[in-house]
Amino acid sequence: MIIQSKDTLPYQVLKVYETVRDHQADLVPYMPDIRAVEVIEREEQPDQKVRLLNHWHGAAEIPSLIKKFIKPEMMSWKDYALWHDDELYVAWRLETFYLNDLFSCEGTTRFIKLDENKTEMLLKGDLKINASAVPGVPTFLARKLSPQIESFIARLISPNLNNLSKGVLAYLNDQK
């Protein structure tokens, strides 16, 4: 499943880029389905790259149909990101803490200067679900439940990826 988002923010491209790279934990109050973001590792590399590992903790309501299989602690993930400061984009990959083979999600977010005070955030990612990896789901049910589980995980991940720019905008507006 392809995840895409394109938003325009009325701020300088470097301001937007650095806010997303350096202040993800500060964006939490502006993202309703996120409980916390923890910066676990940060490595400044000599080639104008920054490698980050952040842990994200979701707070979405689990639909009753799949509540038996999806536990709240499963709504946290690792965000591996390589920030390319010279080209103003990040290549990212998400991984769950539990059930690493449940889904894969990776992509890029580009920060494009439209004019002096206008930036486009362009997010493109690919989300793949493996419903048979959910504990307690019998193989014969995995195919039947797969669309519901995929839909739930997509609803959990997609808005957080897509709403990042809204959180950045609200955060930057509050910094004025």
C-alpha positions, -999 to 999 in steps of 0.1 A, spaced: 0 0 0 15 33 -11 14 62 15 17 97 1 14 131 15 21 166 1 17 197 22 28 233 19 41 252 49 46 290 51 81 287 65 116 287 51 127 252 39 157 250 64 134 259 93 109 231 84 136 206 77 155 212 110 123 212 130 113 178 117 149 164 121 157 179 155 124 185 173 103 153 168 97 149 205 85 185 207 59 178 181 41 152 202 15 177 216 5 186 181 0 150 169 -32 135 185 -24 98 179 11 99 193 19 95 231 56 100 229 87 102 206 121 92 222 154 100 205 174 68 211 204 75 189 218 104 170 249 103 149 262 133 131 282 120 101 310 139 83 293 137 49 264 161 59 242 133 70 225 126 104 215 91 114 186 90 139 168 62 157 136 74 173 110 53 192 74 64 185 45 54 208 10 56 193 -22 63 211 -49 52 186 -82 34 196 -81 -2 186 -112 -14 167 -132 -40 186 -130 -65 157 -93 -69 160 -88 -59 197 -82 -96 205 -52 -97 182 -37 -62 184 -26 -51 218 -19 -14 228 18 -22 233 20 -32 197 13 4 187 49 15 191 76 15 165 112 22 157 120 50 132 153 45 115 162 77 95 191 89 75 189 127 70 206 141 40 214 177 50 229 186 16 198 175 -3 171 182 23 155 149 25 152 119 48 151 82 40 132 63 67 122 28 77 98 18 104 99 -14 124 77 -26 153 91 -35 187 69 -66 186 63 -88 156 90 -74 133 76 -94 104 40 -80 109 46 -50 85 73 -32 67 72 5 59 98 26 43 101 57 22 114 93 20 103 127 30 116 156 8 116 193 18 113 214 -13 118 252 -13 89 267 -32 99 303 -24 117 322 4 89 315 29 72 284 15 82 248 18 66 217 4 69 185 24 65 155 1 62 121 18 62 89 -1 62 54 15 54 18 9 35 -1 36 32 -39 35 13 -60 60 17 -97 69 -14 -105 89 -4 -141 94 24 -128 117 -2 -116 143 -1 -139 174 -33 -158 179 -45 -155 144 -50 -190 129 -37 -194 94 -72 -199 80 -83 -166 95 -53 -146 85 -65 -142 49 -99 -132 61 -87 -108 88 -58 -94 67 -78 -66 52 -91 -54 86 -56 -57 101 -40 -39 72 -67 -12 73 -61 -7 111 -23 -5 108 -26 18 78 -50 40 98 -25 40 126 6 47 106 -7 68 77 -23 96 97 9 100 118 30 102 87 5 124 69 -2 146 100 34 153 106 33 185 85 2 197 104 21 192 137 51 210 123 30 239 112 12 242 146 46 239 164 62 266 143 32 289 147 35 285 185 72 294 183 66 328 169 
